[in-house]
Amino acid sequence: MIYTMSHNARTLVEKVDFNSGPGFLDGPETWAAKGLPGSGPSLVVTPLCVMDFDEKSKLMRLKSLHPGVTLAQVVENTGFELVIPDQIPVTTEPTETELKYLRQVDPKGIVRGML
């Protein structure tokens, strides 16, 4: 899983200048040939949405929109073309227990203030 604290066209670009993680490389076959564990990234969570990857093409796909976020906002702030499904659910809001733990990790609400 990949988590980024920003969602804009400078963060989510078509082609990166520097790669600090392998992503899917040239596809699942390349991943396996390199002997990397697992099967590659599964989710990308941003302040606007959750994205996953199309099973065949491995292109990034919109999985859900966070409450109050529109499809237009996501598209405008993404520097590449996303796979957009016909139906886009709203991300489930965190439970009280999850919020409790998030507040322990970020007691001053710094991340919340960045959204």
Helices and strands as residue ranges (DSSP letters): E 2-3, H 28-33, E 44-45, E 49-53, E 60-65, H 71-76, H 96-105, H 110-114
